[in-house]
Amino acid sequence: MPRLFALLLALACTSLPAVASTVYKCSGHGGRVIYQDTPCSKMQRQQILHYTGTATAPAPAATAAAPPQAQADTVKAATPPPAPSAPLPQLYRCVHAVDGSAYLSRNGHPQPFQAPLGMLGAFAMPLAQAYGPPGGAGISAPEANRGRVTSGLVAGSYVWVQDQCRPLSVPEICRALRDELEKNDHALRHAFKSDQPPLQRRNDELRAQLTNC
């Protein structure tokens, strides 16, 4: 019996995979019963028992908790980098001194230039009449103006003018940048490959500036 108990204990405690084992139950004189792992003698009554020992699954290894700094580094690595940012440019809305057309500029103080008085509304009549006969300052054809157009007359017919500009507010600047990005992006999609690099650089610049809108 002790031998059998030791055998059963060994089979129960083993960590190996499932193993089949045979146990022999031997009955002798006087009803004595013996369990053993070898066949019974001829003088004993034998009963064969089959025992299967199941392997015990090893306990899962405890996962070591990552240190706080390692966890922070993991979260930081998983977070995509923020989009690059660029300061908003200062833009101005300018009005052309001659024709009154509006345009955007980065320069709030454009250079002055000379313009004919007739184009500025100094004369009530059209230019063709103001510069032509009768009594006009002369027409543009040199051969028709001999003796009529002098240097003093030409100098006196031009004045210095300058476009008037005002700074745009932040919402106006953002709106202007979005409009430019839309036009530039359209040009980029339809440009030849060789013409795309400067358009792409401008696209990137505009997107970086628009992060402040």
PAZAPA-4460 file (N, C-alpha, C; in steps of 0.05 Angstrom, whole numbers, plus 32768, in hexadecimal, padded with zeros to 4 digits):
% residues 213
    n_x    n_y    n_z   ca_x   ca_y   ca_z    c_x    c_y    c_z   seq   type   mol
   8010   7FE8   8000   8000   8000   8000   8011   8019   8000     1      M     A
   8025   801C   8011   8036   8034   8010   8041   8039   7FF4     2      P     A
   8049   8023   7FE7   8055   8026   7FCC   8040   8031   7FB9     3      R     A
   8027   8028   7FBB   8012   8032   7FAA   800C   804F   7FAE     4      L     A
   800A   8057   7FC8   8005   8073   7FCF   801B   8085   7FC4     5      F     A
   8033   807C   7FC7   8049   808C   7FBC   8047   808F   7F9E     6      A     A
   803E   8079   7F90   803B   807A   7F73   8025   808E   7F6B     7      L     A
   800E   808C   7F79   7FF7   809E   7F73   7FFF   80BB   7F79     8      L     A
   800D   80BF   7F8F   8015   80DA   7F96   8028   80E6   7F81     9      L     A
   803A   80D5   7F77   804D   80DF   7F63   803E   80E6   7F49    10      A     A
   802A   80D5   7F42   801B   80DB   7F29   800A   80F4   7F2C    11      L     A
   7FFF   80F9   7F44   7FEE   8110   7F48   7FFE   812A   7F48    12      A     A
   8016   8129   7F52   8026   8141   7F55   8038   8147   7F3E    13      C     A
   8039   8135   7F2B   804B   813A   7F14   8042   8152   7F04    14      T     A
   8055   8161   7EF8   804E   8178   7EE7   8052   8171   7ECA    15      S     A
   8056   8157   7EC5   8059   814E   7EA9   803E   814C   7E9C    16      L     A
   803D   814B   7E81   8023   8147   7E74   8016   812D   7E7D    17      P     A
   7FFD   8129   7E75   7FED   8112   7E7D   7FFC   80F8   7E77    18      A     A
   7FFE   80E5   7E8B   800D   80CC   7E88   7FFB   80B5   7E91    19      V     A
   7FF7   80A1   7E81   7FE6   8089   7E88   7FF8   8076   7E98    20      A     A
   7FEC   806A   7EAE   7FFA   8057   7EBF   7FE8   8040   7EC6    21      S     A
   7FF4   8029   7ECA   7FE5   8011   7ED1   7FEB   8009   7EEE    22      T     A
   7FD6   8003   7EFD   7FD9   7FFA   7F19   7FCC   7FDE   7F1C    23      V     A
   7FDA   7FCD   7F2A   7FCF   7FB2   7F2D   7FC5   7FAF   7F4A    24      Y     A
   7FAB   7FA6   7F4C   7F9F   7FA0   7F66   7FA0   7F82   7F6B    25      K     A
   7FB0   7F7B   7F7F   7FB5   7F5F   7F84   7FA6   7F57   7F9E    26      C     A
   7F96   7F41   7F9C   7F88   7F37   7FB4   7F94   7F1B   7FBB    27      S     A
   7F9C   7F18   7FD5   7FA9   7EFF   7FDD   7F97   7EF1   7FF2    28      G     A
   7FA4   7EDF   8000   7F96   7ECF   8015   7F8D   7EE2   802B    29      H     A
   7F75   7EDC   8036   7F6B   7EEC   804C   7F60   7F07   8043    30      G     A
   7F5C   7F0B   8029   7F50   7F23   801F   7F62   7F3B   801E    31      G     A
   7F7C   7F37   8022   7F8F   7F4D   8022   7F92   7F58   8005    32      R     A
   7F91   7F72   8003   7F92   7F7F   7FE9   7FAC   7F90   7FE7    33      V     A
   7FBA   7F8C   7FD1   7FD3   7F9B   7FCD   7FD1   7FA9   7FB2    34      I     A
   7FD9   7FC2   7FB1   7FDB   7FD1   7F98   7FF9   7FD4   7F91    35      Y     A
   7FFF   7FCD   7F79   801B   7FCF   7F70   801C   7FD5   7F52    36      Q     A
   8034   7FDD   7F49   8037   7FE4   7F2D   8042   7FCD   7F1C    37      D     A
   8044   7FB5   7F28   804D   7F9D   7F19   8037   7F88   7F1B    38      T     A
   8035   7F76   7F08   8020   7F62   7F08   8021   7F51   7F22    39      P     A
   8009   7F47   7F2A   8007   7F37   7F43   8013   7F1B   7F3E    40      C     A
   8019   7F0E   7F54   8024   7EF3   7F52   800E   7EE0   7F4A    41      S     A
   8015   7EC8   7F43   8002   7EB5   7F3A   7FEF   7EAC   7F51    42      K     A
   7FF7   7EAF   7F69   7FE7   7EA7   7F80   7FD3   7EBD   7F88    43      M     A
   7FD4   7ED4   7F7B   7FC3   7EEA   7F82   7FAF   7EF0   7F6C    44      Q     A
   7F99   7EFA   7F75   7F84   7F03   7F61   7F8B   7F1F   7F58    45      R     A
   7F8B   7F22   7F3D   7F95   7F3B   7F32   7F7E   7F4B   7F25    46      Q     A
   7F7F   7F66   7F2A   7F6C   7F78   7F1C   7F7D   7F90   7F12    47      Q     A
   7F7B   7F95   7EF9   7F8B   7FAB   7EED   7F7C   7FC5   7EED    48      I     A
   7F88   7FD9   7EF8   7F7C   7FF4   7EF9   7F8C   8007   7EE8    49      L     A
   7F7F   8017   7ED8   7F8D   802B   7EC7   7F89   8046   7ED3    50      H     A
   7F9F   8054   7ED7   7F9E   806F   7EE4   7FAC   8083   7ED1    51      Y     A
   7F9F   8099   7ECD   7FAB   80AE   7EBC   7FB2   80C6   7ECE    52      T     A
   7FCB   80CE   7ECF   7FD3   80E5   7EDE   7FD3   80FE   7ECD    53      G     A
   7FC6   8113   7ED6   7FC4   812C   7EC6   7FD9   8140   7ECF    54      T     A
   7FE6   814B   7EBC   7FFB   815F   7EC2   7FEE   8179   7ECC    55      A     A
   7FFA   8184   7EDF   7FF1   819E   7EE9   7FFC   81B4   7ED8    56      T     A
   7FEB   81C6   7ED0   7FF5   81DD   7EC0   8005   81F0   7ED0    57      A     A
   801C   81F8   7EC6   802D   820B   7ED5   801F   8226   7ED9    58      P     A
   8022   8231   7EF0   8015   824B   7EF5   8021   8260   7EE2    59      A     A
   800F   8271   7ED8   801A   8286   7EC5   802D   8298   7ED4    60      P     A
   8042   829F   7EC6   8056   82B1   7ED1   804A   82CC   7ED6    61      A     A
   804F   82D8   7EEC   8044   82F2   7EF3   8051   8307   7EE1    62      A     A
   8040   8317   7ED5   804A   832C   7EC4   8054   8344   7ED5    63      T     A
   806D   8349   7ED2   8078   835F   7EE1   806D   8379   7ED8    64      A     A
   8063   8389   7EEA   8058   83A3   7EE3   806E   83B5   7ED9    65      A     A
   8068   83C2   7EC3   807C   83D5   7EB8   807E   83ED   7ECA    66      A     A
   8096   83F6   7ECE   809A   840E   7EDF   808B   8426   7ED3    67      P     A
   8083   8439   7EE3   8074   8450   7ED9   8081   845F   7EC2    68      P     A
   809C   8462   7EC3   80AA   8470   7EAE   80A7   8461   7E93    69      Q     A
   80A9   8445   7E95   80A7   8435   7E7D   808B   8438   7E71    70      A     A
   8076   8438   7E83   805B   843C   7E79   8058   8457   7E6C    71      Q     A
   8063   846B   7E77   8061   8486   7E6C   806F   8487   7E51    72      A     A
   8086   847A   7E4E   8094   8479   7E35   8084   846B   7E20    73      D     A
   8076   8455   7E28   8065   8446   7E15   804E   8457   7E0B    74      T     A
   8041   8465   7E1D   802B   8477   7E15   8035   848D   7E03    75      V     A
   804C   8497   7E0A   8058   84AD   7DF9   805F   84A3   7DDE    76      K     A
   8069   848A   7DDC   8070   8480   7DC1   8057   847A   7DB1    77      A     A
   8041   8473   7DBE   8029   846D   7DAF   801A   8486   7DA7    78      A     A
   801F   849C   7DB3   8012   84B5   7DAC   801F   84C2   7D93    79      T     A
   800F   84C7   7D7E   801C   84D3   7D66   8026   84EF   7D6C    80      P     A
   803C   84F7   7D60   8046   8512   7D64   8033   8527   7D5B    81      P     A
   8032   853D   7D68   801F   8553   7D60   8027   855E   7D45    82      P     A
   8014   8569   7D37   801A   8575   7D1D   802B   858E   7D22    83      A     A
   803F   8592   7D0F   8050   85A9   7D13   8040   85C3   7D11    84      P     A
   8049   85D7   7D20   803B   85F0   7D21   804D   8606   7D18    85      S     A
   8041   861B   7D0C   8050   8632   7D03   8040   864B   7D0A    86      A     A
   804D   8661   7D11   803D   8679   7D18   802E   8684   7D00    87      P     A
   8017   8690   7D06   8007   869C   7CF1   8016   86B4   7CE5    88      L     A
   8016   86B7   7CCB   8022   86CF   7CBF   800F   86E7   7CC2    89      P     A
   801B   86FE   7CC2   800B   8716   7CC3   8004   871E   7CA6    90      Q     A
   7FEB   871E   7CA0   7FE2   8725   7C85   7FD3   8740   7C85    91      L     A
   7FD3   874C   7C6E   7FC6   8766   7C6B   7FB3   8765   7C53    92      Y     A
   7F9E   8773   7C55   7F8C   8777   7C3E   7F91   8793   7C33    93      R     A
   7F9A   8793   7C1A   7FA2   87AC   7C0D   7F8F   87B3   7BF6    94      C     A
   7F8C   87CD   7BF1   7F7B   87D6   7BDB   7F8E   87E5   7BC8    95      V     A
   7F8D   87DD   7BAF   7F9E   87EA   7B9B   7F95   8807   7B97    96      H     A
   7FAA   8818   7B96   7FA5   8835   7B95   7F98   883E   7B7B    97      A     A
   7F9C   882F   7B65   7F92   8838   7B4B   7F77   882C   7B45    98      V     A
   7F75   8811   7B46   7F5B   8805   7B3D   7F49   87FC   7B54    99      D     A
   7F53   87FF   7B6D   7F42   87F9   7B84   7F3E   87DB   7B89   100      G     A
   7F4E   87CA   7B7C   7F4B   87AD   7B80   7F59   87A6   7B9B   101      S     A
   7F4E   8791   7BA8   7F58   8789   7BC2   7F6A   8770   7BBE   102      A     A
   7F7E   876E   7BCF   7F90   8757   7BCE   7F9D   8753   7BEA   103      Y     A
   7FA7   873B   7BEE   7FB4   8734   7C08   7FD2   8737   7C05   104      L     A
   7FDF   8741   7C1A   7FFC   8745   7C19   8007   8740   7C35   105      S     A
   8021   8738   7C35   802F   8736   7C4E   803D   8750   7C56   106      R     A
   803C   8763   7C44   8048   877D   7C48   8033   8792   7C4C   107      N     A
   8032   879E   7C63   801E   87B2   7C69   8025   87CE   7C5F   108      G     A
   803D   87D0   7C54   8046   87EA   7C4A   8052   87E7   7C2E   109      H     A
   8041   87E2   7C1A   804C   87DF   7BFF   8059   87F8   7BF4   110      P     A
   806B   87F4   7BE1   807A   880A   7BD5   8067   881C   7BC5   111      Q     A
   806B   8836   7BC8   805B   8849   7BB7   8063   8847   7B9A   112      P     A
   8051   8850   7B89   8057   884F   7B6C   8049   8867   7B5F   113      F     A
   8052   886D   7B46   8046   8883   7B38   802E   887A   7B27   114      Q     A
   8019   888A   7B27   8001   8883   7B17   7FF7   889C   7B09   115      A     A
   7FEC   889A   7AF1   7FE2   88B1   7AE2   7FCA   88BD   7AF1   116      P     A
   7FC8   88D7   7AF1   7FB2   88E4   7AFF   7F97   88DC   7AF4   117      L     A
   7F96   88D7   7ADA   7F7D   88CF   7ACD   7F72   88B4   7AD8   118      G     A
   7F84   88A3   7AE1   7F7C   8889   7AEB   7F73   888B   7B08   119      M     A
   7F79   88A2   7B15   7F71   88A6   7B31   7F57   88B6   7B33   120      L     A
   7F4B   88BC   7B1D   7F32   88CB   7B1E   7F37   88E9   7B21   121      G     A
   7F4F   88F3   7B1B   7F55   8910   7B1C   7F46   891E   7B06   122      A     A
   7F41   8910   7AF0   7F32   891C   7ADA   7F16   8910   7AD9   123      F     A
   7F03   8920   7AD3   7EE8   8916   7AD2   7EE2   8907   7AB8   124      A     A
   7EF3   890B   7AA3   7EEF   88FF   7A8A   7F00   88E5   7A88   125      M     A
   7EFA   88D3   7A75   7F0A   88BB   7A71   7F26   88C2   7A68   126      P     A
   7F38   88AF   7A6B   7F54   88B3   7A64   7F57   88BA   7A46   127      L     A
   7F48   88AE   7A35   7F4A   88B3   7A18   7F45   88D1   7A12   128      A     A
   7F32   88DC   7A21   7F2C   88F8   7A1D   7F3F   890A   7A2C   129      Q     A
   7F47   8901   7A44   7F59   8912   7A54   7F74   8915   7A47   130      A     A
   7F7E   8900   7A39   7F99   8901   7A2D   7F97   8908   7A0F   131      Y     A
   7F80   8908   7A04   7F7E   890D   79E7   7F73   8928   79E0   132      G     A
   7F73   8930   79C6   7F68   894A   79BD   7F49   894B   79BF   133      P     A
   7F3D   8962   79C1   7F4B   897B   79C1   7F52   8984   79DD   134      P     A
   7F68   8991   79E1   7F71   899C   79FA   7F7C   8987   7A0D   135      G     A
   7F80   896F   7A04   7F8A   895A   7A15   7FA8   895B   7A19   136      G     A
   7FB2   8949   7A2A   7FCF   8949   7A2F   7FDE   893B   7A19   137      A     A
   7FD1   892D   7A07   7FDF   891F   79F2   7FD9   8902   79F3   138      G     A
   7FDC   88F4   79DD   7FD7   88D7   79DB   7FF2   88C9   79DD   139      I     A
   7FF0   88AE   79DF   8009   889F   79E4   801B   889D   79CC   140      S     A
   8012   88A1   79B4   8023   889E   799D   8037   88B6   799B   141      A     A
   8051   88B1   799D   8065   88C7   799E   8063   88D9   7986   142      P     A
   805E   88CD   796D   805E   88DE   7955   8046   88F1   7955   143      E     A
   8031   88EB   7964   801A   88FD   7965   801C   8912   797B   144      A     A
   8031   8910   798B   8034   8922   79A2   804B   8936   799F   145      N     A
   8057   8938   7987   806E   8949   7984   8066   8966   798A   146      R     A
   8075   8972   799C   8070   898E   79A3   805A   8992   79B7   147      G     A
   804C   897C   79C0   8036   8980   79D2   803C   8975   79EE   148      R     A
   804A   895E   79EF   804F   8951   7A09   806B   8959   7A12   149      V     A
   806D   8966   7A29   8086   896E   7A34   808C   895D   7A4D   150      T     A
   80A6   895E   7A56   80AE   894F   7A6D   809F   8959   7A86   151      S     A
   809A   8973   7A87   808C   897E   7A9E   806F   8975   7A9E   152      G     A
   8063   8973   7A86   8047   8969   7A85   8044   894C   7A8D   153      L     A
   8057   893C   7A84   8056   891F   7A8B   805B   891C   7AA9   154      V     A
   806F   892A   7AB4   8074   8927   7AD0   805D   8931   7AE1   155      A     A
   8050   8946   7AD8   8039   8951   7AE7   8021   893F   7AE5   156      G     A
   801F   892D   7AD2   8008   891C   7ACF   8009   8902   7ADF   157      S     A
   801F   88FD   7AEE   8022   88E6   7AFE   8026   88EE   7B1B   158      Y     A
   801B   88DF   7B2D   801E   88E4   7B4A   8026   88CA   7B57   159      V     A
   8033   88CD   7B6F   803A   88B5   7B7E   8022   88AC   7B8F   160      W     A
   801D   8892   7B8E   8007   8886   7B9D   8011   886E   7BAC   161      V     A
   8001   8865   7BBF   8009   884D   7BCE   7FEF   883E   7BD6   162      Q     A
   7FF0   8823   7BD4   7FDA   8813   7BDC   7FD5   8815   7BFA   163      D     A
   7FBC   8815   7C02   7FB5   8816   7C1E   7FAF   87FA   7C29   164      Q     A
   7FBC   87F4   7C40   7FBA   87D9   7C4B   7FB1   87DA   7C68   165      C     A
   7FA3   87C5   7C71   7F9C   87C2   7C8D   7FA2   87A5   7C96   166      R     A
   7FAB   87A2   7CAF   7FB1   8786   7CB8   7F97   8776   7CBC   167      P     A
   7F99   875C   7CB5   7F82   874A   7CB9   7F81   873F   7CD5   168      L     A
   7F69   873A   7CDF   7F66   872D   7CF9   7F6D   870F   7CF6   169      S     A
   7F6F   8701   7D0D   7F76   86E5   7D0D   7F61   86D5   7CFD   170      V     A
   7F47   86D8   7D02   7F34   86C9   7CF2   7F37   86CE   7CD4   171      P     A
   7F3D   86E7   7CCC   7F40   86ED   7CB0   7F59   86E0   7CA5   172      E     A
   7F6E   86DF   7CB4   7F87   86D2   7CAC   7F82   86B4   7CA8   173      I     A
   7F74   86A8   7CBB   7F6E   868B   7CB9   7F5D   8685   7CA0   174      C     A
   7F4A   8696   7C9B   7F39   8692   7C83   7F49   8695   7C6A   175      R     A
   7F5B   86A8   7C69   7F6C   86AC   7C51   7F7F   8694   7C4D   176      A     A
   7F8A   868A   7C63   7F9C   8673   7C61   7F8D   865A   7C58   177      L     A
   7F75   8656   7C61   7F65   863F   7C58   7F5F   8641   7C3A   178      R     A
   7F58   8659   7C31   7F53   865D   7C15   7F6C   8657   7C04   179      D     A
   7F83   8660   7C0E   7F9C   865B   7BFF   7FA3   863E   7BFF   180      E     A
   7F9E   8630   7C16   7FA4   8613   7C18   7F92   8604   7C04   181      L     A
   7F79   860C   7C02   7F67   85FE   7BEF   7F71   8601   7BD2   182      E     A
   7F79   861A   7BCB   7F83   861E   7BB0   7F9D   8610   7BAB   183      K     A
   7FAF   8611   7BBF   7FC9   8604   7BBC   7FC6   85E5   7BBB   184      N     A
   7FB4   85DA   7BCA   7FB0   85BE   7BCA   7FA4   85B5   7BAF   185      D     A
   7F93   85C5   7BA4   7F88   85BF   7B89   7F9F   85BF   7B74   186      H     A
   7FB0   85D3   7B76   7FC7   85D5   7B63   7FD9   85BD   7B67   187      A     A
   7FDD   85B4   7B80   7FEF   859E   7B86   7FE5   8584   7B79   188      L     A
   7FCA   8580   7B7B   7FBF   8567   7B70   7FC1   8566   7B52   189      R     A
   7FC1   857D   7B45   7FC1   857D   7B28   7FDC   8585   7B1C   190      H     A
   7FF1   8587   7B2D   800B   858F   7B23   801B   8576   7B1A   191      A     A
   802E   857B   7B08   8041   8566   7B01   8052   855F   7B18   192      F     A
   805D   8547   7B18   806E   853E   7B2F   8085   8551   7B33   193      K     A
   8091   855B   7B1E   80A8   856D   7B21   80A1   8588   7B2D   194      S     A
   8087   858F   7B2B   807E   85A9   7B36   8072   85A7   7B52   195      D     A
   8070   858F   7B5C   8062   858B   7B76   8072   8593   7B8F   196      Q     A
   808D   8590   7B90   809C   8596   7BA9   8096   85B2   7BB5   197      P     A
   8098   85C8   7BA5   8092   85E2   7BB2   8075   85E4   7BBB   198      P     A
   8063   85D8   7BAC   8047   85D9   7BB4   8042   85C9   7BCE   199      L     A
   8050   85B2   7BD0   804D   85A2   7BE9   8059   85B1   7C01   200      Q     A
   8070   85BE   7BFC   807C   85CE   7C13   8069   85E4   7C1C   201      R     A
   805C   85F1   7C08   8049   8606   7C10   8031   85FA   7C1E   202      R     A
   8028   85E3   7C16   8012   85D6   7C23   8019   85D0   7C40   203      N     A
   8031   85C5   7C45   803A   85BF   7C60   803B   85D8   7C71   204      D     A
   8045   85ED   7C65   8048   8607   7C74   802D   8611   7C7C   205      E     A
   8019   8610   7C69   7FFF   861B   7C6F   7FF1   860A   7C84   206      L     A
   7FF4   85F0   7C83   7FE8   85DE   7C97   7FF4   85E3   7CB3   207      R     A
   800E   85E8   7CB4   801B   85EE   7CCD   8011   8608   7CD9   208      A     A
   800D   861C   7CC8   8002   8636   7CD1   7FE5   8634   7CDA   209      Q     A
   7FD6   8623   7CCD   7FBA   8620   7CD3   7FB5   8612   7CEE   210      L     A
   7FC9   8605   7CF9   7FC6   85F8   7D13   7FC1   860D   7D29   211      T     A
   7FC7   8627   7D23   7FC2   863C   7D37   7FA7   864A   7D33   212      N     A
   7F97   8640   7D20   7F7D   864C   7D1B   7F68   863F   7D2C   213      C     A
***
